[in-house]
Amino acid sequence: MGKHSMREIEVKARLIEPIECFIKKLNENNIELGGELEQHDVVYGQPGAKDNVLGANWLRIRTENTHTVYFTLKKSVVGHLDSIEYEVIVNDAKELQNIIIELGYELYSDLTKVRRKAKVGELEICVDSVSGLGDFVEVEKLCSDDVDNTEIVAELWSFLSNLGIDKKHEVFQGYDVLERQQREL
């Protein structure tokens, strides 16, 4: 790994209250969400790869608002929501898909969500409506490689708690995993 790799540490919770109420609460705290982004995420894993085995590579093609295509490699460091990430913009999702399949990766999940984001200091907050899964809030921080995960997670949770989010609604999996589990039921 290059010395420039960053870790993205995030916490996520299911929104129990209606999403409009939560957005209102954000506004009351002077947190302005940006416009809606539609993100279509297709995730690929190595054959038979179990759900975020540590060190496994996951490849994601994200098409935003039907035109910008991001190609991301994620490798889990600690659980699902702490990973090393590399990302690049590509101009052809279909061709990229062919490359990924040729490399021997298999389709893991395919989902669409509407995301609204805001920056609060060093934190990024995302409010997501995920087709078939419901509404969620995610808060993340980009950190250097050597940070203490538990410290950052505590900081992120204290931020969410102040917005009335209860830790008992915490979600430990990525949407890709939730989508796949739901499909396999």
trRosetta pair geometry for C-beta under 8 A, 3 or more apart (Angstrom, degrees):
i j d omega theta_ij theta_ji phi_ij phi_ji
1 5 4.9 -46 178 -7 113 148
1 84 6.8 -66 -131 -161 136 163
1 145 7.8 137 127 -118 139 145
2 5 5.6 128 66 -35 74 87
3 145 7.9 -108 -160 1 50 145
5 84 5.0 3 175 -151 125 117
5 86 7.7 -58 -120 -65 91 91
5 145 5.7 68 85 -79 87 118
6 84 7.3 140 74 -139 38 67
6 85 7.0 -39 76 49 85 86
6 142 5.3 8 163 -174 135 97
6 143 6.8 145 -171 69 83 36
6 144 6.7 -67 -124 -109 71 34
6 145 7.0 -114 -117 -56 27 70
7 77 6.0 -35 -126 7 123 156
7 82 6.1 11 179 -175 118 80
7 83 6.9 160 -149 80 75 23
7 84 5.9 -51 -96 -84 69 61
7 85 7.9 113 -133 5 31 86
7 142 7.5 153 81 -159 43 51
7 143 5.0 -28 69 67 93 91
7 144 7.4 22 21 113 92 16
7 145 5.9 118 -22 -110 104 44
7 147 6.8 -138 56 35 130 109
8 82 7.5 -174 83 -141 50 39
8 83 6.0 -16 53 61 90 74
8 85 5.4 10 -2 -1 122 133
8 140 5.6 10 180 -179 93 128
8 141 7.7 166 -154 81 53 36
8 142 5.7 -26 -102 -103 72 67
8 143 7.6 156 -97 20 23 76
9 81 6.8 70 -161 132 51 83
9 82 4.9 9 -111 -111 79 87
9 140 6.5 162 84 -153 41 74
9 141 5.6 -16 61 59 91 84
9 143 5.7 9 3 6 113 126
9 147 7.4 -102 -20 87 143 134
9 149 6.2 -178 -121 -135 137 74
9 152 4.6 63 93 118 155 142
9 153 6.6 -103 166 -65 122 72
9 156 7.2 -147 121 -32 97 143
10 81 4.7 -109 67 -176 80 107
10 82 7.7 -171 24 -73 61 53
10 138 5.5 11 178 -179 127 100
10 139 6.5 168 -151 85 77 38
10 140 3.5 -31 -93 -94 99 96
10 141 7.6 165 -82 16 56 56
10 156 7.1 162 -154 -146 35 161
11 81 6.6 98 -90 139 36 156
11 138 7.3 176 88 -150 40 58
11 139 5.9 -5 55 56 83 85
11 140 7.8 175 18 -81 50 57
11 153 6.0 109 -63 -147 117 77
11 156 4.4 150 11 119 117 131
11 157 5.9 -3 59 -67 177 76
11 160 6.6 -105 95 -17 125 145
11 170 6.7 -53 -175 -136 101 105
12 81 6.5 -155 -3 -106 104 143
12 136 5.8 7 -175 177 101 124
12 137 7.2 172 -150 88 57 45
12 138 4.5 -13 -103 -104 88 84
12 139 8.0 178 -81 19 47 56
12 170 7.0 102 80 -161 54 63
12 171 4.6 -56 106 63 104 98
12 172 7.9 175 56 -78 102 18
13 136 6.7 163 84 -156 38 77
13 137 5.6 -8 58 57 87 88
13 160 6.3 124 2 -174 136 148
13 165 5.0 127 72 -180 159 127
13 166 7.6 153 -162 66 145 48
13 167 7.6 -105 -99 -122 129 30
13 169 4.5 71 -170 104 101 95
13 170 5.2 -52 -97 -97 85 43
13 171 6.1 157 -114 2 25 86
14 134 6.2 24 -151 107 102 136
14 135 7.3 98 -167 82 63 57
14 136 5.7 -51 -109 -102 44 79
14 169 4.7 -118 53 178 82 103
14 171 5.6 100 -39 -47 84 117
15 18 7.9 7 141 153 117 7
15 19 5.8 82 110 -90 158 69
15 22 5.4 -73 -140 -36 130 155
15 127 7.7 41 -50 -149 144 91
15 134 7.4 -166 52 150 80 101
15 135 4.1 -46 49 109 121 104
15 136 6.0 -159 -9 -96 88 19
15 137 5.8 91 -64 -20 100 93
15 165 7.9 -68 -104 -113 64 104
15 169 7.8 100 -79 152 15 148
16 166 7.8 -4 5 33 134 110
16 169 5.9 -117 -36 -100 108 150
17 21 4.5 -84 149 76 121 134
17 22 5.7 143 81 -51 109 90
17 164 7.9 11 -1 118 142 126
18 21 4.8 94 66 1 83 103
18 22 7.4 -157 96 -4 45 85
19 22 5.6 -56 -153 37 38 111
19 23 6.3 39 151 -21 70 105
19 127 6.6 124 -158 171 104 120
19 129 6.4 -32 -77 -75 164 106
19 135 4.5 -136 -73 -141 111 158
20 23 5.7 -54 -147 36 32 111
20 24 6.4 38 151 -23 64 104
21 24 5.6 -52 -152 32 32 115
21 25 6.6 35 149 -21 64 103
22 25 5.5 -51 -153 32 36 114
22 26 6.7 41 147 -22 65 99
22 127 6.7 163 110 -128 124 131
22 135 7.8 170 24 143 145 133
22 137 6.7 -139 173 -60 147 129
22 163 7.5 57 -156 159 86 115
23 26 5.5 -46 -153 30 37 115
23 27 6.5 39 148 -19 64 102
23 33 6.4 -63 -139 4 100 138
23 116 7.7 26 -111 78 117 151
23 127 6.5 120 -83 159 89 176
24 27 5.6 -53 -153 35 33 113
24 28 6.5 36 149 -21 65 103
25 28 5.6 -50 -150 33 33 114
25 29 6.6 20 152 -7 63 107
25 163 5.8 113 131 -165 125 85
25 164 6.3 -86 -159 25 159 127
26 29 5.9 -70 -156 46 32 102
26 31 4.1 -83 -177 77 87 110
26 32 7.7 156 134 -74 106 18
26 33 6.4 50 113 -35 152 100
26 118 7.0 153 -180 11 133 157
26 125 7.5 -179 -126 113 128 149
26 127 7.5 -97 -37 -48 154 138
26 163 6.9 16 -82 -138 67 128
27 30 7.5 39 -175 -80 35 19
27 31 6.9 -97 -72 61 27 62
27 32 6.9 59 -110 -93 73 59
29 162 7.7 109 -119 130 148 106
29 163 6.7 -80 -10 -101 159 90
31 118 5.1 106 178 127 91 161
31 120 5.8 -29 -114 -77 110 120
31 125 6.7 5 -176 48 139 148
32 118 6.0 152 78 -118 43 123
33 116 4.0 43 171 148 128 118
33 117 6.6 130 -152 63 78 18
33 118 4.9 -86 -97 -47 51 107
33 125 7.9 -91 -97 95 89 102
33 127 6.1 -46 -111 23 146 122
34 37 7.7 27 101 -29 112 103
34 116 6.0 -176 64 -163 61 74
34 117 5.3 -6 29 62 112 73
34 118 6.6 171 -13 -78 77 60
35 116 7.1 -130 122 -121 15 91
36 114 5.1 -12 -165 -174 110 108
36 115 7.4 130 -158 65 58 36
36 116 5.7 -46 -96 -74 55 93
37 64 5.5 -23 -177 -159 111 103
37 65 6.0 -80 -150 -44 69 96
37 114 7.1 152 72 -159 43 55
37 115 4.9 -29 63 65 99 89
37 116 7.2 155 13 -84 80 41
37 117 7.4 4 8 -6 127 104
38 64 7.0 142 77 -160 54 49
38 65 5.5 110 44 -87 86 48
38 66 7.0 19 80 -29 122 76
38 112 6.7 -1 -176 -173 93 102
38 113 7.6 172 -152 89 52 37
38 114 5.6 -30 -98 -101 66 73
38 115 8.0 152 -101 18 17 75
39 62 5.5 -15 -165 -167 102 106
39 63 7.3 150 -154 74 49 46
39 64 5.4 -15 -100 -102 76 73
39 112 7.0 166 87 -152 48 55
39 113 5.4 -12 60 61 95 82
39 114 7.7 158 17 -100 75 23
39 115 5.6 14 0 2 123 120
40 62 7.0 152 74 -156 48 51
40 63 4.5 -10 55 55 104 97
40 66 7.8 56 0 -86 125 54
40 110 7.9 3 180 -172 87 77
40 111 7.7 -170 -150 99 53 35
40 112 4.8 -19 -103 -102 73 88
41 60 5.8 -19 -161 -166 96 113
41 61 7.5 152 -152 79 45 49
41 62 5.0 -11 -100 -103 76 84
41 109 7.5 13 111 103 96 96
41 110 7.5 -177 94 -143 56 37
41 111 5.7 -7 59 62 94 77
41 112 7.5 169 19 -89 69 36
41 113 7.3 2 3 12 111 100
41 175 7.2 94 61 84 145 122
41 176 6.8 -100 123 -76 125 97
42 60 7.0 150 76 -156 45 60
42 61 4.8 -9 58 57 99 97
42 62 7.9 -173 23 -76 62 41
42 97 7.3 -1 102 -103 148 109
42 107 7.0 -51 -176 -136 99 93
42 109 7.5 -168 -147 94 42 51
42 110 4.9 6 -112 -110 80 82
43 58 5.9 -6 -169 178 107 109
43 59 7.1 149 -158 81 55 47
43 60 4.9 -21 -101 -100 76 84
43 107 7.8 97 81 -164 50 54
43 108 4.5 -56 105 66 93 112
43 109 4.8 14 45 49 109 85
43 110 7.6 -151 23 -67 68 45
43 176 4.3 3 17 -128 156 144
44 58 7.1 156 76 -164 49 60
44 59 4.5 -16 59 64 101 100
44 60 7.5 -174 19 -79 70 37
44 61 7.9 43 -9 -6 105 93
44 100 5.0 134 30 167 170 133
44 101 7.9 -122 -128 -70 147 57
44 105 3.9 66 154 146 123 127
44 106 6.3 159 -156 75 83 27
44 107 6.0 -51 -103 -99 77 34
44 108 5.7 156 -124 -2 19 96
45 49 3.8 -127 158 56 119 132
45 56 6.9 17 -153 156 101 127
45 57 7.9 156 -140 92 58 57
45 58 5.6 -25 -94 -113 79 79
45 59 7.8 -177 -75 24 33 75
45 105 6.4 158 79 -158 16 92
45 106 6.2 -29 65 61 68 81
45 108 4.3 75 -5 -68 103 130
46 49 4.3 99 58 -51 76 119
46 56 6.4 -128 19 -159 114 103
46 57 6.8 79 -35 58 107 85
46 104 7.2 21 -140 115 72 97
46 105 6.2 -67 -89 -113 41 71
46 106 7.5 47 162 17 14 88
47 104 6.5 -65 -24 162 108 92
47 105 7.7 -155 -42 -135 64 29
47 106 5.4 89 -95 -16 61 124
49 53 6.3 -125 -167 14 83 115
49 56 5.2 128 -156 -163 124 145
49 58 7.8 -174 122 -85 154 81
49 106 8.0 177 17 45 96 104
49 108 7.5 -45 68 -93 111 125
50 53 5.2 85 64 -50 87 103
50 56 8.0 -175 59 -39 58 162
51 80 7.9 -32 165 -88 94 111
51 173 7.5 -36 -171 -130 128 115
51 177 5.4 74 -139 -122 117 116
51 180 7.8 -168 -89 74 106 141
52 56 6.6 -167 -147 51 29 120
52 58 7.4 -31 -92 -42 70 136
52 76 4.7 89 -167 -50 96 153
52 79 7.2 39 135 178 140 38
52 80 4.9 -115 -61 -97 177 76
52 173 7.9 -169 4 -134 137 78
52 174 7.5 130 -54 5 132 113
52 177 7.0 -44 -11 -71 112 134
53 56 4.3 82 64 -28 88 126
53 76 7.4 164 88 44 29 132
54 76 5.3 -106 -119 96 49 107
54 77 7.4 39 -147 -159 93 13
54 78 7.8 15 -114 -97 112 28
55 75 6.3 2 -148 -175 31 105
55 76 6.9 -59 -13 64 27 78
56 75 7.0 -180 79 -138 33 69
56 76 6.5 19 44 20 78 103
57 73 5.9 -25 -160 -164 102 102
57 74 7.5 138 -157 73 51 44
57 75 5.5 -29 -96 -88 61 90
58 73 7.2 144 74 -159 48 50
58 74 4.7 -21 62 62 102 94
58 75 7.5 172 17 -80 76 40
58 76 7.9 56 -3 -31 116 88
58 108 7.2 -52 -142 21 102 160
58 176 7.7 146 -174 79 142 166
59 71 7.3 -13 -170 -170 92 86
59 72 7.3 155 -157 83 46 53
59 73 5.8 -20 -101 -101 69 69
59 100 5.5 -168 105 -128 151 124
59 105 5.9 -24 30 -142 129 170
60 70 7.7 5 106 104 95 90
60 71 7.4 162 83 -155 55 41
60 72 4.5 -10 57 59 102 101
60 73 8.0 -178 19 -79 75 24
60 74 6.8 30 -6 -4 115 110
60 176 7.7 -114 -102 -68 115 143
61 69 6.5 -15 -170 -167 90 101
61 70 7.6 155 -158 79 41 51
61 71 6.0 -12 -104 -103 67 71
61 93 5.3 112 175 -146 133 95
61 96 5.8 143 -103 103 127 130
61 97 6.4 -49 -23 -72 163 82
61 100 7.6 -115 -38 -22 116 152
62 69 7.1 154 80 -155 48 49
62 70 4.5 -10 60 57 102 100
62 72 6.7 25 -2 0 112 116
63 66 6.3 27 149 -122 113 25
63 67 7.4 114 -172 21 91 12
63 68 7.2 149 -158 77 51 44
63 69 5.2 -18 -101 -100 73 77
63 93 5.7 -25 -72 -75 115 151
64 67 7.4 -47 81 59 63 57
64 68 4.5 -20 56 65 102 100
64 69 7.7 -170 15 -78 74 29
64 70 6.8 43 -16 -7 111 106
65 68 6.7 39 50 18 91 92
68 89 6.5 -50 -172 -141 93 115
69 89 6.7 114 77 -163 58 66
69 90 5.1 -58 101 69 111 79
69 91 6.7 146 43 -114 119 14
69 92 7.2 -127 50 33 160 11
69 93 4.7 -149 -124 -65 143 92
69 96 7.2 174 152 10 136 148
70 87 5.7 -3 -176 -170 108 111
70 88 7.4 153 -156 78 63 31
70 89 5.8 -44 -99 -100 62 62
70 90 7.6 128 -128 16 14 79
71 87 6.9 159 82 -152 47 59
71 88 5.4 -18 60 64 97 82
71 89 7.6 147 14 -119 79 12
71 90 4.9 44 -18 -12 120 122
71 96 5.8 -135 -91 -155 129 148
72 85 6.2 -20 -166 -162 106 100
72 86 7.0 157 -153 81 56 49
72 87 4.4 -13 -102 -101 83 91
73 85 7.1 157 82 -152 55 49
73 86 4.8 4 50 53 101 98
73 87 7.7 -159 24 -72 60 50
74 83 4.6 22 -171 151 98 148
74 84 7.2 149 -156 75 50 48
74 85 5.3 -11 -103 -101 74 81
75 83 6.0 155 71 -165 38 93
75 84 4.8 -13 58 56 97 98
75 85 7.9 -166 23 -72 67 41
76 79 6.7 -131 -168 95 120 18
76 80 6.5 -50 -117 -109 125 30
76 82 7.1 73 -161 76 69 64
76 83 5.1 -55 -102 -100 43 96
77 82 4.8 -82 64 121 101 94
77 83 5.8 174 0 -108 85 33
77 84 6.0 97 -50 -26 109 84
77 149 7.8 -171 109 -81 115 130
78 82 4.2 3 54 66 87 139
78 149 5.1 -21 47 -103 159 166
79 82 6.0 67 58 23 82 97
79 172 6.7 -75 -179 -175 129 102
80 83 7.8 -32 171 -44 35 113
80 172 6.0 118 31 155 125 68
80 173 5.4 151 -57 -127 176 41
80 174 5.3 -150 177 -26 122 85
80 177 6.8 -74 -122 -6 145 148
81 172 7.0 -119 -12 -159 117 52
81 174 7.3 162 -80 -67 74 78
82 149 5.5 -8 -113 -127 160 122
84 145 7.7 21 -100 -112 108 93
90 93 7.2 130 91 -76 113 48
90 96 5.4 93 110 -65 162 137
92 95 4.0 29 119 22 124 115
92 96 6.2 154 95 -18 69 87
93 96 5.6 -60 -149 39 31 113
93 97 6.2 39 152 -27 66 104
94 97 5.6 -51 -153 29 30 116
94 98 6.8 32 149 -19 62 101
95 98 5.6 -49 -156 30 36 114
95 99 6.7 38 147 -20 65 101
96 99 5.6 -50 -152 32 36 113
96 100 6.4 36 151 -20 67 105
97 100 5.7 -54 -149 35 31 112
97 101 6.4 29 154 -17 65 106
98 101 5.8 -56 -148 38 30 110
98 102 6.2 32 153 -20 65 108
99 102 5.7 -58 -150 38 29 113
99 103 6.4 31 151 -22 64 105
100 103 5.7 -54 -152 33 31 113
100 105 4.8 -53 171 53 86 128
101 104 7.9 77 173 -51 33 12
101 105 6.6 -90 -91 62 31 76
107 110 6.7 -12 -173 -42 116 107
108 176 6.1 37 114 172 111 121
108 180 6.4 -49 164 -76 73 141
109 175 7.7 179 130 116 149 70
109 176 3.9 161 49 -159 143 77
109 177 7.3 -106 -41 -53 152 24
109 179 4.6 109 -162 79 126 120
109 180 4.7 -95 -83 -53 109 97
109 183 7.9 176 -122 6 85 137
110 179 7.4 -148 57 139 38 146
111 130 6.3 12 162 -167 130 102
111 131 6.3 -172 -166 53 84 98
111 132 7.5 -117 -134 47 105 113
111 133 7.5 13 -154 -11 143 128
111 175 5.8 -127 76 141 154 114
111 176 6.9 -155 13 -97 121 52
111 179 4.4 -126 -60 -91 132 157
112 130 7.7 152 91 -153 42 59
112 131 5.0 37 67 -1 86 131
113 128 4.9 1 173 -168 134 106
113 129 6.3 162 -162 80 78 45
113 130 4.2 -30 -102 -101 108 69
113 131 6.7 -133 -83 -2 53 74
113 175 6.6 -55 -45 -155 140 169
114 128 7.1 152 77 -153 47 56
114 129 4.7 -1 52 53 98 100
115 126 5.3 -23 -161 -165 108 109
115 127 7.2 144 -156 73 54 46
115 128 5.0 -15 -101 -100 77 83
116 126 7.2 147 74 -156 42 56
116 127 4.9 -15 59 57 95 97
116 128 7.9 -169 23 -73 62 42
117 124 6.2 -12 -164 -176 110 100
117 125 6.9 150 -155 81 57 51
117 126 5.2 -21 -99 -100 80 74
117 127 7.9 -169 -77 19 34 68
118 124 7.4 163 82 -157 41 56
118 125 5.0 -11 59 58 90 100
119 123 7.2 148 -162 83 53 51
119 124 5.7 -31 -103 -103 65 70
119 125 7.8 176 -92 17 17 76
120 123 4.8 -18 68 67 88 103
120 124 7.8 162 23 -95 71 22
120 125 6.0 31 1 -13 114 114
120 159 7.5 144 92 -155 141 132
122 141 5.7 46 127 -138 100 101
122 142 7.5 -123 177 43 94 76
123 139 5.5 -1 -176 -175 120 102
123 140 7.0 143 -158 71 70 34
123 141 5.5 -48 -103 -80 67 88
123 156 7.1 150 -124 -112 124 79
123 159 6.3 148 -110 -130 173 171
124 139 7.1 165 82 -154 45 54
124 140 5.3 -20 60 61 94 87
124 141 7.6 164 16 -83 75 40
124 142 8.0 45 -2 -21 116 92
125 137 6.8 -12 -172 -172 96 97
125 138 7.2 156 -158 83 49 52
125 139 4.9 -17 -104 -104 76 84
126 137 7.1 158 83 -158 53 49
126 138 4.4 -8 57 58 102 101
126 139 7.6 -175 20 -80 68 38
126 140 7.5 13 -1 4 108 106
127 135 7.4 0 180 -172 84 98
127 136 7.6 174 -155 89 45 48
127 137 5.5 -18 -105 -105 69 78
128 135 6.8 165 90 -152 53 53
128 136 4.8 -10 62 60 101 92
128 137 7.5 172 20 -89 77 28
128 138 6.6 27 -4 -2 119 111
128 175 7.5 -100 138 -70 154 140
129 134 7.7 -94 -146 151 60 27
129 135 5.2 -23 -102 -99 69 81
130 133 4.0 -17 97 55 116 115
130 134 6.5 4 54 56 90 40
130 135 7.5 169 15 -90 73 29
130 136 6.6 16 -6 6 115 113
130 175 5.4 -153 -125 -138 153 130
130 178 7.8 67 117 87 156 133
130 179 7.7 -116 165 -71 126 104
132 179 7.2 82 86 -124 122 84
132 182 6.6 149 143 125 115 158
133 136 7.7 -15 119 -28 112 117
133 175 6.5 177 51 -145 171 93
133 178 5.5 76 -131 125 136 128
133 179 6.5 -73 -58 -80 130 73
133 182 6.9 -135 -91 -32 87 156
136 171 6.6 -51 -130 20 126 147
136 175 7.7 -148 21 -80 156 105
137 160 6.9 148 106 -127 126 110
137 163 7.7 -127 150 101 167 144
137 165 6.3 -114 60 -92 137 148
139 156 5.0 169 95 -159 111 99
139 159 5.7 -158 157 92 168 132
139 160 5.9 -154 6 -61 137 100
140 156 7.4 15 -97 -119 25 136
141 152 5.8 -140 61 -163 132 115
141 155 7.3 9 -19 92 155 125
141 156 6.5 -137 -9 -74 110 108
143 147 4.2 -50 164 1 136 151
143 152 6.0 -71 -58 -94 152 152
144 147 5.9 123 62 -36 69 95
147 151 7.0 -120 170 62 93 114
147 152 5.8 55 141 -40 133 127
148 151 4.1 64 89 6 108 115
148 152 6.9 163 87 -11 59 85
149 152 6.0 -65 -153 39 32 106
149 153 6.1 29 156 -19 70 111
150 153 5.6 -54 -143 38 32 113
150 154 6.3 37 155 -23 64 105
151 154 5.8 -56 -154 33 27 112
151 155 6.6 28 150 -19 63 105
152 155 5.5 -54 -152 34 35 113
152 156 6.4 33 151 -19 68 105
153 156 5.7 -53 -148 36 32 111
153 157 6.3 30 154 -17 65 107
154 157 5.8 -57 -147 38 29 109
154 158 6.4 30 155 -23 64 103
155 158 6.0 -53 -149 31 29 108
155 159 6.8 33 150 -20 61 104
156 159 5.7 -54 -158 32 34 116
156 160 6.6 27 149 -14 67 105
157 160 5.6 -54 -145 40 38 108
157 161 6.0 43 155 -25 70 104
157 167 6.3 27 -154 -95 123 108
158 161 5.6 -47 -143 33 33 116
158 162 6.6 40 154 -23 61 102
159 162 6.0 -58 -161 30 28 112
159 163 7.2 13 148 -8 61 107
160 163 5.6 -65 -157 41 40 106
160 165 4.1 -55 167 57 99 129
161 164 7.6 72 -178 -56 35 11
161 165 6.4 -93 -83 62 32 72
161 166 7.9 67 -117 -101 73 33
161 167 7.2 -12 -82 -45 100 91
165 169 6.7 -107 -175 60 84 121
166 169 5.4 86 75 2 83 100
167 170 5.4 -4 -172 -33 59 114
171 178 7.3 -11 -172 -68 128 136
173 177 3.8 -107 -179 79 123 133
173 178 5.3 147 96 -49 122 82
173 181 7.6 54 113 -11 171 134
174 177 5.1 100 57 4 73 98
174 178 7.2 -139 100 -1 40 89
175 178 5.4 -57 -146 41 38 112
175 179 5.9 41 155 -25 71 105
176 179 5.9 -55 -148 34 26 111
176 180 6.4 23 154 -17 62 108
177 180 5.8 -57 -149 38 30 109
177 181 6.2 31 154 -21 66 106
178 181 5.8 -53 -146 35 29 110
178 182 6.3 30 155 -20 63 107
179 182 5.9 -58 -153 35 28 112
179 183 6.4 26 151 -19 64 108
180 183 5.6 -56 -149 36 33 111
180 184 6.2 23 156 -16 67 109
181 184 5.9 -64 -148 39 30 105
181 185 7.0 51 149 -47 62 89
182 185 5.9 -32 -161 -6 35 117
